[in-house]
Amino acid sequence: MYKLLHIIKKLIPSKLFKKLQPAYHFLLAWFAAAIYRWPSEKLIIIGVTGTTGKTTSTFLIAKTLENIGYKVGYTSTAMFNDGGKEWLNDKKMTMAGRFFTQSILSKMVKNGCQYAVVETTSEGVRQFRHRFINYDILVFTGLYPEHIESHGGFENYKAAKGQLFAHLKNCKTKYADDSKKIIKVDGDIKKLNLNRVKKSLIVNLDDEHVDYFLNFWAEEKIGFTKDLKKSVKDVKIMPYGEIFTRPDGISFTTDKTKINLKLLGEFNASNAMTSIGVATAQGVPREKIKEAIEKIAGVPGRLEMINLGQDFTVIVDYSFEPNAFAKLYETVNLLPHNQIIHVFGGTGGGRDASRRPILGRMAGEKADIIIATNEDPYDENPEIIVDQVIVGAEKAGKVVNKNLFKVMDRREAIAKAVSLAKKDDIVLITGKGSEQLMCLANDQKIPWDDRVVTKEEISKLLDN
């Protein structure tokens, strides 16, 4: 069916298709759900959205519930899990296509999952990929300008996220047994004796746009905040107060329970609170939540350290926009180090070109050496993308061929960074994280993993 619709799409003139696009996306979503027999009706579905923290929150929610004892599947920028196996995201898409999503939800049902965590993007919502998914819990991590060129402005971007929250009210009520398995219920009397799955919101109360999302309907609203005195009408408050940095992670206290997270970066306290909020909404005692979340060792491609015995630190991270860069440097500056060598580029395909010189300037101010390189150019000229990054770095005082290098081949750029690194330096490699593909012109995709390439280049260095 998908192939047939795709063929029909190719036959329709582009101008006419643009008008028909909403209907096309809607039909695809309906067909996908129908073919796989509406799998989201048989799972407790948790949708995670926001500008940053989606992937980490998705991973933490899934792993926390899993460590509590539930069977959980998830889809995210970093990884997929169908309840039977787990693998790295090889789609180069945060929210995968409708047929893949419905297919993996169907596998989760077959594999006995109780929960599915779905990282849900504004681009996905705009293409109706969220439709015919019966969400139960929506998680809002925070919002700031991103994908603005794609959406035609920040308000359109925010409104796209809002469509997901509006969708929750149209999602049918589900009932679960004591083990959180979704069950069919006949008759109102029986319903009274069973656990109704409440339609819930878990939101970041410290975000300036949170009121917009809190205005949407939900049966239960839980908000987490660093403000210990915060109060919001009809919202259950979960404060978490001061955050302490340890050599191997961070610690914070919520509801008199100290959480020792094995993740670097103060911002990860907020990400952890999403999973604590979800587990709380599901009636899990706080001590059990603590035990579960403290077992999680790390998130693929998010502040992931590559250590093969070299005498310098190497970190691979997904950061590709200004706010994430700022958080990354806040974390890195807490680590003992000499120089910082930063390898990064800019994404093509019309993705917020205005941020390229901003990233260059930020790195120029924070890093000692910059190596600007190719990332995911799509159909744009990669030389121009990298040159735009370099312009920003030069404005911050960096000098080409002295402490600013243009190396278009990404492997060569990583190799150069590793060769320049001295004892106790930090090498940052950002923009792709654990992504498995690099996107070039004419829809060409080549296998790629920054972590694998980095390990190969460090190994060569150590062998010499």
C-alpha positions as CSV (number, residue, x, y, z in Angstrom):
1,M,0.0,0.0,0.0
2,Y,2.8,2.4,0.9
3,K,4.6,1.7,-2.4
4,L,1.3,2.3,-4.3
5,L,0.8,5.6,-2.6
6,H,4.4,6.6,-3.2
7,I,4.0,5.8,-7.0
8,I,0.8,7.9,-7.1
9,K,2.6,10.8,-5.3
10,K,5.3,10.7,-8.1
11,L,2.6,11.0,-10.8
12,I,0.9,14.0,-9.3
13,P,2.3,17.4,-10.5
14,S,4.3,19.1,-7.6
15,K,2.1,22.2,-7.4
16,L,-1.1,20.0,-7.1
17,F,0.6,17.7,-4.6
18,K,1.5,20.6,-2.4
19,K,-2.2,21.3,-2.0
20,L,-3.0,17.6,-1.5
21,Q,-0.1,17.0,0.9
22,P,-2.1,17.2,4.2
23,A,-4.6,14.6,2.9
24,Y,-1.7,12.4,1.6
25,H,0.0,12.4,5.0
26,F,-3.3,11.8,6.8
27,L,-4.1,8.8,4.6
28,L,-0.6,7.3,5.0
29,A,-1.0,7.5,8.8
30,W,-4.4,5.8,8.6
31,F,-3.3,3.1,6.3
32,A,-0.2,2.4,8.4
33,A,-2.3,2.0,11.6
34,A,-4.9,-0.1,9.8
35,I,-2.4,-2.5,8.3
36,Y,-0.8,-3.1,11.6
37,R,-4.2,-3.3,13.4
38,W,-4.0,-0.3,15.6
39,P,-1.2,-1.5,17.9
40,S,-1.1,1.7,20.0
41,E,-4.5,0.7,21.4
42,K,-2.8,-2.2,23.1
43,L,0.1,-0.3,24.8
44,I,0.5,2.5,27.2
45,I,2.0,5.1,24.9
46,I,4.3,7.9,26.2
47,G,5.1,10.7,23.8
48,V,8.2,12.9,24.4
49,T,8.5,16.2,22.7
50,G,10.5,19.5,23.1
51,T,13.5,21.2,21.4
52,T,16.2,19.6,23.5
53,G,16.4,16.6,25.8
54,K,13.9,14.5,23.9
55,T,16.3,11.6,23.1
56,T,17.8,11.5,26.6
57,S,14.4,11.7,28.2
58,T,13.0,9.0,26.0
59,F,16.0,6.7,26.9
60,L,15.7,7.5,30.6
61,I,12.0,6.9,30.7
62,A,12.3,3.6,28.9
63,K,15.2,2.3,30.9
64,T,13.7,3.5,34.2
65,L,10.4,1.6,33.5
66,E,12.4,-1.4,32.3
67,N,14.5,-1.4,35.5
68,I,11.4,-1.2,37.5
69,G,10.3,-4.5,35.9
70,Y,8.1,-3.6,32.9
71,K,8.7,-4.6,29.4
72,V,9.3,-1.4,27.3
73,G,9.8,-0.6,23.7
74,Y,10.9,2.8,22.4
75,T,11.7,4.8,19.2
76,S,14.2,7.7,19.4
77,T,16.8,9.7,17.5
78,A,19.5,7.4,19.0
79,M,18.0,4.0,19.2
80,F,15.0,1.6,18.6
81,N,13.8,-1.1,20.9
82,D,10.9,-3.4,19.9
83,G,10.8,-5.3,23.3
84,G,12.8,-8.1,21.8
85,K,15.9,-6.4,20.5
86,E,17.6,-3.0,20.7
87,W,19.5,-1.3,17.8
88,L,20.9,2.1,16.8
89,N,18.6,4.4,14.7
90,D,19.6,3.7,11.1
91,K,16.8,5.9,9.6
92,K,18.4,9.3,9.9
93,M,15.1,10.5,11.3
94,T,14.1,11.4,14.8
95,M,10.4,10.3,14.4
96,A,10.5,7.5,11.9
97,G,7.9,7.1,9.1
98,R,4.3,6.0,9.8
99,F,4.7,2.5,8.5
100,F,7.9,1.9,10.5
101,T,6.4,3.4,13.6
102,Q,3.2,1.3,13.4
103,S,5.3,-1.7,12.5
104,I,7.6,-1.4,15.6
105,L,4.6,-0.7,17.8
106,S,3.0,-3.9,16.5
107,K,6.2,-5.8,17.3
108,M,6.2,-4.4,20.8
109,V,2.7,-5.8,21.3
110,K,3.8,-9.2,20.0
111,N,6.8,-9.1,22.3
112,G,4.7,-8.5,25.4
113,C,5.5,-4.8,26.1
114,Q,3.4,-2.8,28.5
115,Y,4.8,0.5,27.5
116,A,6.0,2.3,24.4
117,V,8.0,5.5,24.5
118,V,7.8,7.5,21.2
119,E,10.0,10.5,20.6
120,T,7.7,12.8,18.8
121,T,8.8,15.8,16.7
122,S,7.2,18.9,15.3
123,E,8.1,17.8,11.8
124,G,6.5,14.4,12.5
125,V,3.3,16.1,13.8
126,R,3.2,18.3,10.7
127,Q,3.2,15.2,8.6
128,F,0.5,13.5,10.8
129,R,2.9,10.8,12.0
130,H,1.3,11.2,15.4
131,R,-2.2,10.5,14.1
132,F,-3.7,7.2,14.9
133,I,-1.3,6.7,17.8
134,N,-3.3,6.6,21.0
135,Y,-1.1,8.5,23.4
136,D,-1.6,8.3,27.2
137,I,1.2,10.4,28.6
138,L,2.8,13.4,26.9
139,V,6.2,14.8,28.1
140,F,7.3,18.3,27.4
141,T,11.1,18.9,27.9
142,G,11.3,22.6,26.9
143,L,11.1,24.9,23.9
144,Y,13.2,27.4,22.1
145,P,13.7,28.4,18.4
146,E,14.8,25.5,16.1
147,H,13.7,24.3,12.7
148,I,12.3,27.9,12.2
149,E,13.1,28.0,8.5
150,S,11.3,24.7,8.0
151,H,8.2,25.8,9.9
152,G,8.1,29.4,8.7
153,G,8.5,30.9,12.2
154,F,8.7,30.1,15.9
155,E,4.9,30.4,16.4
156,N,4.3,27.8,13.7
157,Y,6.9,25.6,15.4
158,K,5.2,26.0,18.8
159,A,1.8,25.4,17.2
160,A,3.0,22.1,15.6
161,K,4.0,20.9,19.1
162,G,0.6,22.1,20.3
163,Q,-1.2,19.9,17.8
164,L,0.3,16.9,19.6
165,F,-1.1,18.1,23.0
166,A,-4.5,18.8,21.4
167,H,-4.5,15.3,20.0
168,L,-4.4,13.8,23.5
169,K,-8.0,14.8,24.1
170,N,-9.1,12.7,21.1
171,C,-7.2,9.6,22.2
172,K,-9.5,6.9,23.6
173,T,-9.3,5.8,27.2
174,K,-7.5,2.6,28.0
175,Y,-7.7,0.2,30.9
176,A,-4.9,-1.9,32.3
177,D,-4.6,-4.7,34.8
178,D,-2.3,-4.6,37.8
179,S,0.7,-5.5,35.7
180,K,-0.1,-2.5,33.4
181,K,-1.2,-4.8,30.5
182,I,-3.9,-3.1,28.4
183,I,-7.1,-5.1,28.5
184,K,-10.5,-4.9,26.9
185,V,-13.4,-3.9,29.2
186,D,-17.1,-4.5,28.7
187,G,-19.6,-2.7,30.8
188,D,-19.4,0.4,33.1
189,I,-19.5,-1.7,36.3
190,K,-16.3,-3.6,35.4
191,K,-14.6,-0.4,34.5
192,L,-14.9,0.8,38.0
193,N,-12.9,-2.1,39.3
194,L,-10.0,-1.7,36.9
195,N,-7.1,0.7,36.5
196,R,-8.0,3.4,34.0
197,V,-4.9,4.8,32.4
198,K,-5.1,8.5,33.0
199,K,-4.3,10.9,30.1
200,S,-1.4,12.8,31.7
201,L,1.1,15.6,31.0
202,I,4.6,15.7,32.4
203,V,6.1,19.2,31.9
204,N,9.1,21.3,32.5
205,L,7.7,24.2,34.6
206,D,11.0,26.1,34.3
207,D,10.4,26.6,30.5
208,E,9.0,30.0,29.5
209,H,6.5,28.5,27.1
210,V,5.1,25.9,29.6
211,D,1.8,27.8,30.1
212,Y,0.9,27.3,26.5
213,F,1.2,23.5,26.9
214,L,-0.5,23.4,30.3
215,N,-3.6,25.0,28.8
216,F,-4.3,21.8,26.9
217,W,-6.6,19.2,28.4
218,A,-5.3,16.3,30.5
219,E,-6.7,14.3,33.4
220,E,-3.5,14.7,35.4
221,K,-0.7,17.3,35.1
222,I,2.7,16.9,36.8
223,G,5.3,19.6,36.6
224,F,9.0,19.5,37.6
225,T,11.0,22.6,38.6
226,K,14.1,23.8,40.3
227,D,12.0,26.4,42.1
228,L,11.3,24.8,45.5
229,K,8.5,27.4,46.2
230,K,6.7,27.1,42.8
231,S,3.0,26.5,42.8
232,V,0.7,26.1,39.7
233,K,-3.0,25.6,39.9
234,D,-4.2,22.0,39.1
235,V,-0.6,20.8,38.6
236,K,1.2,18.4,40.9
237,I,4.6,20.0,41.6
238,M,7.8,17.9,41.7
239,P,10.7,20.2,42.8
240,Y,14.3,19.0,42.6
241,G,16.3,21.9,43.9
242,E,20.1,22.2,43.8
243,I,22.2,20.0,41.6
244,F,25.6,18.7,42.6
245,T,28.3,17.6,40.2
246,R,30.3,14.4,40.9
247,P,33.3,13.1,38.9
248,D,31.0,10.4,37.4
249,G,27.7,12.2,37.2
250,I,25.3,14.5,39.1
251,S,23.1,14.3,42.2
252,F,19.9,16.1,43.2
253,T,17.1,15.6,45.6
254,T,13.4,15.4,44.8
255,D,10.6,14.6,47.4
256,K,13.3,14.1,50.0
257,T,14.9,11.3,47.9
258,K,18.5,11.8,46.7
259,I,19.1,10.7,43.2
260,N,22.7,9.9,42.1
261,L,22.6,9.9,38.3
262,K,25.4,8.4,36.3
263,L,25.2,11.1,33.6
264,L,27.3,14.2,33.3
265,G,25.8,17.6,32.8
266,E,23.5,19.5,35.2
267,F,20.9,19.7,32.4
268,N,20.4,15.9,32.7
269,A,18.7,16.5,36.1
270,S,15.8,18.0,34.1
271,N,15.9,15.0,31.7
272,A,15.9,12.6,34.7
273,M,12.9,14.4,36.1
274,T,10.8,13.4,33.0
275,S,11.3,9.7,33.8
276,I,10.6,10.3,37.5
277,G,7.4,12.1,36.6
278,V,6.3,9.4,34.3
279,A,7.0,6.6,36.9
280,T,5.2,8.7,39.5
281,A,2.2,9.1,37.3
282,Q,2.2,5.3,37.0
283,G,2.1,4.9,40.7
284,V,5.6,3.7,41.3
285,P,7.0,4.4,44.8
286,R,9.9,6.9,44.8
287,E,12.4,4.5,46.3
288,K,11.8,2.1,43.5
289,I,12.2,4.9,41.0
290,K,15.5,5.9,42.6
291,E,16.8,2.3,42.4
292,A,15.8,2.0,38.8
293,I,17.2,5.3,37.4
294,E,20.5,5.0,39.3
295,K,21.2,1.8,37.3
296,I,21.3,3.7,34.0
297,A,25.0,4.2,32.9
298,G,24.7,6.5,29.9
299,V,22.9,7.4,26.6
300,P,24.4,6.5,23.2
301,G,25.9,9.5,21.5
302,R,25.1,11.9,24.3
303,L,28.2,13.0,26.1
304,E,29.6,9.6,25.3
305,M,33.3,9.2,26.3
306,I,35.5,7.2,24.0
307,N,38.4,5.6,26.0
308,L,40.9,3.2,24.5
309,G,43.6,4.0,26.9
310,Q,44.7,7.3,25.4
311,D,46.0,10.1,27.7
312,F,43.4,12.6,26.6
313,T,39.6,12.7,26.8
314,V,37.3,12.2,23.8
315,I,33.6,13.0,23.9
316,V,31.1,12.3,21.2
317,D,27.9,14.3,21.4
318,Y,24.8,15.0,19.3
319,S,24.8,18.8,20.0
320,F,24.2,20.7,16.8
321,E,22.5,24.0,17.9
322,P,23.4,26.9,20.1
323,N,21.5,26.0,23.3
324,A,23.0,22.5,23.2
325,F,26.4,23.9,22.6
326,A,26.1,26.1,25.6
327,K,25.1,23.2,27.9
328,L,27.9,21.1,26.4
329,Y,30.5,23.6,27.3
330,E,29.1,24.2,30.7
331,T,29.6,20.5,31.4
332,V,33.0,20.2,29.7
333,N,34.4,23.1,31.6
334,L,33.8,21.3,34.8
335,L,36.1,18.5,33.7
336,P,39.8,18.9,34.4
337,H,41.6,19.7,31.1
338,N,44.2,21.6,29.3
339,Q,43.1,22.5,25.7
340,I,39.7,21.8,24.1
341,I,39.8,20.7,20.5
342,H,36.3,20.8,18.8
343,V,35.4,19.0,15.6
344,F,32.0,20.0,14.2
345,G,30.2,21.3,11.1
346,G,26.7,22.4,10.1
347,T,23.7,20.5,8.7
348,G,22.4,21.3,5.2
349,G,19.0,20.8,3.7
350,G,17.7,24.2,4.7
351,R,18.1,23.4,8.4
352,D,18.5,26.8,10.2
353,A,21.4,28.1,8.2
354,S,21.5,31.2,10.4
355,R,22.9,29.1,13.3
356,R,26.1,28.1,11.5
357,P,28.1,31.2,12.2
358,I,26.6,31.3,15.7
359,L,28.0,27.8,16.4
360,G,31.3,28.9,14.9
361,R,31.5,31.9,17.2
362,M,30.5,30.0,20.3
363,A,33.1,27.3,19.7
364,G,35.6,30.0,18.8
365,E,35.1,31.6,22.2
366,K,35.1,28.3,24.2
367,A,37.5,25.9,22.4
368,D,41.3,26.3,21.9
369,I,41.3,24.7,18.5
370,I,38.4,24.3,16.0
371,I,38.3,21.8,13.1
372,A,35.4,22.7,10.9
373,T,34.2,19.8,8.8
374,N,31.4,18.2,6.8
375,E,28.4,16.9,8.6
376,D,25.1,16.2,6.7
377,P,25.1,18.6,3.7
378,Y,22.1,17.0,1.9
379,D,21.8,19.0,-1.3
380,E,23.6,22.1,-0.2
381,N,27.2,22.8,-1.1
382,P,29.2,21.5,1.9
383,E,32.0,23.9,1.3
384,I,29.6,26.9,1.8
385,I,28.2,25.3,5.0
386,V,31.6,24.9,6.5
387,D,32.7,28.4,5.4
388,Q,29.7,29.9,7.2
389,V,30.9,28.1,10.4
390,I,34.4,29.4,9.9
391,V,33.1,33.0,9.5
392,G,31.7,32.8,13.0
393,A,34.9,31.3,14.4
394,E,37.0,34.0,12.9
395,K,34.8,36.7,14.5
396,A,35.6,35.1,17.8
397,G,39.4,35.6,17.1
398,K,40.3,32.2,15.6
399,V,42.9,32.2,12.8
400,V,42.8,29.8,9.9
401,N,45.6,27.3,9.8
402,K,46.7,28.3,13.3
403,N,43.9,27.4,15.7
404,L,41.1,27.0,13.1
405,F,41.3,24.3,10.4
406,K,39.0,23.5,7.5
407,V,39.0,19.7,6.9
408,M,36.1,18.7,4.7
409,D,36.6,14.9,5.0
410,R,35.0,14.1,8.4
411,R,37.3,11.2,9.1
412,E,40.4,13.3,8.3
413,A,39.0,16.0,10.6
414,I,38.6,13.5,13.5
415,A,42.1,12.1,12.8
416,K,43.6,15.6,12.9
417,A,41.9,16.3,16.2
418,V,43.2,13.1,17.7
419,S,46.7,13.8,16.4
420,L,46.7,17.3,17.8
421,A,45.5,16.2,21.3
422,K,48.1,16.2,24.0
423,K,47.9,14.8,27.6
424,D,44.8,15.9,29.5
425,D,43.3,17.7,26.5
426,I,39.6,17.2,25.6
427,V,38.5,16.4,22.1
428,L,34.9,17.2,21.3
429,I,33.2,15.6,18.3
430,T,29.7,17.0,17.9
431,G,26.8,17.1,15.5
432,K,26.0,13.4,14.9
433,G,26.3,11.5,18.1
434,S,25.3,7.9,17.5
435,E,23.7,8.5,14.1
436,Q,24.4,5.7,11.6
437,L,24.3,7.6,8.3
438,M,25.6,10.7,6.7
439,C,23.3,12.4,4.2
440,L,24.7,13.7,0.9
441,A,23.3,15.2,-2.3
442,N,20.7,13.3,-4.4
443,D,19.3,11.4,-1.4
444,Q,22.6,9.5,-1.0
445,K,23.2,8.1,2.4
446,I,26.5,6.6,3.5
447,P,27.1,4.5,6.6
448,W,28.7,6.5,9.3
449,D,29.2,6.5,13.1
450,D,31.4,9.2,14.7
451,R,32.1,6.8,17.6
452,V,33.3,4.0,15.4
453,V,35.5,6.3,13.3
454,T,36.9,7.9,16.4
455,K,37.8,4.6,17.9
456,E,39.5,3.6,14.6
457,E,41.6,6.8,14.5
458,I,42.6,6.6,18.2
459,S,43.7,3.0,17.6
460,K,45.9,4.0,14.7
461,L,47.4,6.7,16.9
462,L,48.1,4.3,19.7
463,D,49.6,1.7,17.3
464,N,52.2,4.1,16.0
